[in-house]
Amino acid sequence: MPVESVFPQLEALLPHVQKPIQYVGGELNSTVKDWDAADVRWALMYPDAYEVGLPNQGVMILYEVLNEREGVLAERTYSVWPDLEKLMREHDVPQFTVDAHRPVGAFDVFGVSFATELGYTNLLTALDLSGIPLEAKDRTEDHPIVMAGGHAAFNPEPIADYIDVAVIGDGEQAVLEVSEIIRAWKAEGRPGGRDEVLLRLARTGGVYVPRFYDVEYLPDGRIARVVPNRSGVPWRVSKHTVMDLDEWPYPKQPLVPLAETVHERMSVEIFRGCTRGCRFCQAGMITRPVRERSITGIGDMVDKGLKNTGFEEVGLLSLSSADHSEIGDVAKGLADRYEEDKVGLSLPSTRVDAFNIDLANELTRNGRRSGLTFAPEGGSERIRKVINKMVSEDDLIRTVATAYGNGWRQVKLYFMCGLPTETDEDVLQIGDMAVNVIAKGREVAQSNDIRCTVSIGGFVPKPHTPFQWAPQLSAEETDARLGKLRDKIRGDKKYGRSIGFRYHDGKPGIVEGLLSRGDRRIGAVIREVYERGGRFDGWREYFSYDLWMSSAAEALDGTGVDVDWYTTRERSYEEVLPWDHLDSGLDKDWLWEDWQDALDETEVPDCRWDPCFDCGVCPQMDTEIQIGPTGKKLLPLTVVK
Amino acid sequence: MQRVRLRYTKRGRLRFTSHRDFQRAFERALRRAEVPMAYSAGFTPHPKVSYANAAPTGTGSEAEYLEIALVQRRDPEQLRALLDACMPDGLDVVDAVEAHGSDFSDRLEASEWELRLARVEPETARAAAEAFLAAETVEVERRTKKGIRTFDARAAVLALGVSPAPGAPPGRSPGPGAGTVASRQDGADRPGEGGCAILRLVVRHVTPAVRPDDVLSGLRATADLAPPVPAAVTRLAQGPLDEESGAVTDPFAPDRDAVPEPTGTGVSSAGTVPGPTA
């Protein structure tokens, strides 16, 4: 049964919308497979605008992995901007994929990748535009299975009513396993309907099906327990972990968009996971253990990717790129290879130490040395012990001295505000640190032309971290604290003008906090916001704090809980957390001990170089951290002239 | 240094590519194809590419032009085929010549356009075109960065008429640039078949430029022609204008007619570098 392209209807709308190119597809390395030759069909969505969603590595990887598989087809879809949404509703054009412009409602699986919770309203828009009932319970066998993935899916409870399944962890193998189960079920003539296929998925132990779990509440509003309501459904759902990255060198053929996107470069993931143990960092906790791609694997991916895309810049991605056991050889090898080819190399997410300056120098042999970025995260020595960011102010000053001495002229420092136990004094010390950086820079560079930019984000406690029990700082207190720091920096006659200060107000953080640590009752809030027109909550020009607060007041009325209860309330050891039945591999008692260590200002070193601290991940996965060195080097490539 | 001129298209859905989008895609194709580009001097060197008179976003084209500078000689046709293979389908590189003379943009005197008006009867369109041509001047407005601008859309229009039958190849003026248009592939994804008028328009390049959109505004103003579906507009050709026949001719003709072996024309190093890879 062929599925018609909706492009003819869409095309008539495109002259009336902004940047129509984002809706037409046709990207280099995109794939359109024969609909009828596939028996499992996926529509993959990144629930934000095309310019943000297209470069997303997760979607790109799964798109390629699925399309390589015989009999499986995957296409992509992104959130449409409100101008097109309005026209689509007026002209009855459904949510479409950009590859073959097929209606999303015709696929078997609608997989949505949530890097952040702020995409939830966009999920509802896409479901509605697809003609898929918003609530999973209203769907029939004819509707796609709506699947959530990505880091936010580690607590999918706020969207539990709107998704059929959630998969946590690495998607590469998981999507193929899910495809096989759906394929078999369809081949058997769909026995037992939608319920049966969901049950088969749930029984694998690696697919969370919210409808098979009942949540019971205590009179005070806390969760009493979460219980499976079907036999064979596990009490806890485990995450997926790809153990050998060299076996999964994706994306092999990165998508090259015609439209301009937020990352105009190719990315190669050099390792997954992080064991630095920064207590605020959800990504570092839920992606354990560390798994490195080998130096030769990295070299191959860079080489093939550049040939397949024509990009001018390669980003070596990971959560802390300088921690790769052979990063020095990787950087030098790549810099040697591409010295003549005007290929830029970048190393995002690096830690504060002098070794990084050597790396940065290596990667900018010919280029301009403009700015270096470091993330001390906390302004005072004390607060850095709380968050386990093991860097001293001396380290930082030594590092920036080296940087300025090597010709770098600008340093950008990232911090957070609202960390557990934080006081005004901790935040005000950010200003002192910036002053010390400038002073050292002027001394080393023998010049007053030195800049330091301080960039501050509000801290949001996240599930599966030691701070999952912590109270979040209210928006008002965050704003007051940042106001004091601003006044201090502006008031500094000698150095203030060399310090740039960038921060966001505390309001978006409260909404993110509500969604991060929310339970199923938050679903009604999301729906209320969506129905009142909430869209694109990650965008300043669309986000409305007042809309969220008034919707929450309405939707939570009568539940006995409110926004403060979810955000600024500290949780106790005994409390059942909404995500406890989703197993990230971390031992909850270890997380609690680490939370207590945080309150005691006790640091915990990195287990790559120090003994194991029993976070629980390795024994559960029956593995160990996977790092080099391999001792191999990158060989020069044969130059074809 | 060798200069090569290329003709490229914006077909089907990729007509929504903006000029900036095209530039990025083309420069990536140059890298994939490992074209030995000449780079500009300076802190951030750029490959030397000059673009001429790009069609607006949303309009298709069979005749867009650019010129690139190379540090090693390449056979233009092999270079064209290689670049075409490296570009997305729809942005097709369809013709190439070695450049002679530096007056290329001056050669682009006029454009021939096709305007497909879905759900408009050809007779209605014919009457509107006649009313437009009969007018002395046709004042139209266009929104620019500086606000609404009013100008005459009539004087630059050299020809405007209805092409014979929908679906059939459009009535075309002769000229070497015209022959390759037959392979157009965008018919399949056009909206609303049924009554469809196809207008053929020849416009002289003047300042301010008169675009097909302005002529459509003029048709609305003079004859109340309001297509229910946005017009699908395609540039069929641009180049020197044959004043006698009114035809738009091939801008590459002077390059093709030039002496084939350019000895002593500034490419004196030709003998010392390897020839095109066979």
Interface residues (C-beta under 8 A of the other chain):
Chain A: S5 F7 P8 Q9 E11 A12 L14 P15 H16 K19 P20 I21 Y23 V24 G25 G26 E27 L28 V256 L258 A259 E260 E264 L306 K307 N308 T309 G310 F311 E312 K342 R368 V640
Chain B: R13 L14 F16 T17 S18 R20 D21 F22 R24 A25 E27 R28 A29 L30 R31 R32 E34 Y39 F43 T44 P45 T57 G58 C86 P88 D89 G90 D189 R190 P191 G192 V229 P230
